[in-house]
Amino acid sequence: MNGVKQLDLDELDLVSGGNFGATADDSRFLKAVGLMNRSYSLLGVTFNWLDYTANVCKGWAGAGILCYSNSGGENEYSYHGEKISRREAFNIALEKTGASFDIAPFFSSFY
């Protein structure tokens, strides 16, 4: 191998952070599981941060997850008062909605 380590989803979750890209990807995921009516592009989130992030957080709330979006850093997620990873939030939303699909495409390379 060439010395480049391939990250698994947990490791990617730790280093990818949050911000505009994660919020846009969250909106795509939440639409896919039926917790939002529409999704947002990275550019849309960038220019409509306050409105779009509020809608994404409402989508997460539909699965019982609190989301604290951070435009300059990592988004934070909690469930029943406990901090959880983004991957755990996705899996909880899948379970709550009965959806079943691979979450990897929702971890973008934009951030």
N, C-alpha and C positions, 0 to 999 in steps of 0.2 A: 504494500500500500504506500501511498505517497506522503504519509504523515498527517493527513487531514482526517480528523475524527468526525464521523457521522453521528449526529445527535438523535437520541430518541425523543419522543414527544414530551416527556417530563423535563429533560434537559433543555429542549427548545423553549418550553414554557418559562423556564427560569431566566434564560438569556434574551428572549425576544421582546420582553417588556410589554408595554401596552400602547397607549397613545392613539393617534389617528388611524393607523393601520389595523390595530387590534379592534378598535371600535367599529370600523367598517366591516371587518371580517365577522365580528360578533353579530352585526346586523344581518349579514347574509345567513349565518347559522340560525339565528332566531327566526328569520323568515322561513327557512327550510323546515323548522320544527313546528311552525304555526304560532309562534309567540309574537311575531310582528307581521304587519301587512305588507311591508316593503323593506328593501335593503338599501344601503347607502354606499356610494363609491368613496374611495379614499379622498378624492378631490372634494366631494360633497361634504364629507365629515370635516375636512380642513376648513372650509369656508362657512360651515353652519354648525360649528362645534356645540354651542349651548343647546340648540334645539334638537339636533340629532342625537347627542349623547343622552339627553333626557329621555328620548324615545327608546333608545337602546336599554337604558337602565329600567324603564318600565317593562320592556320585554323580558329582561332577566327576572324582574319581580313576579312575572306570571308563573315562573317555576319556583318561586320562593327564595330566589337568590338576590342578595343585595350586591350591586355593582357600583364601585366608586371609580369613575373614569377620570383619568389624569392625562391631560394633553401633553405634558412634558415628561411623563415617566410611565411606570407600570400601572395598568389598571389593577384594581383589587376586587376580589370577590369574597363573599361570606355567605354561609348557609347555617341557619340555626345558631347564629352568633359566633361561629368558628370561621376563621380565615381558611379559604380553600384556594387551590390553584385554578387557573383558567381551564385546564383539562378536566379537573373535577367538576367545575361548573358546567361544562359541556355535557359530561356524562350524566349529571343529575338532571339537566334539562331533557336529555334523551329519555331517561327513565320516566320522568314526570309526564312527558307528552306521548310516550309509547312509540316514538320514532326510533329507527334503527338504521344507521349508516355510518360510514367512516368519517371521523371528524378531521382527519389530517388536511384535507383541502382548505379548511378554515383557518389554518395557521399559515398566514401569508409570508412571503419573502420580502415584503415592502418595508419591514421594520426590523 
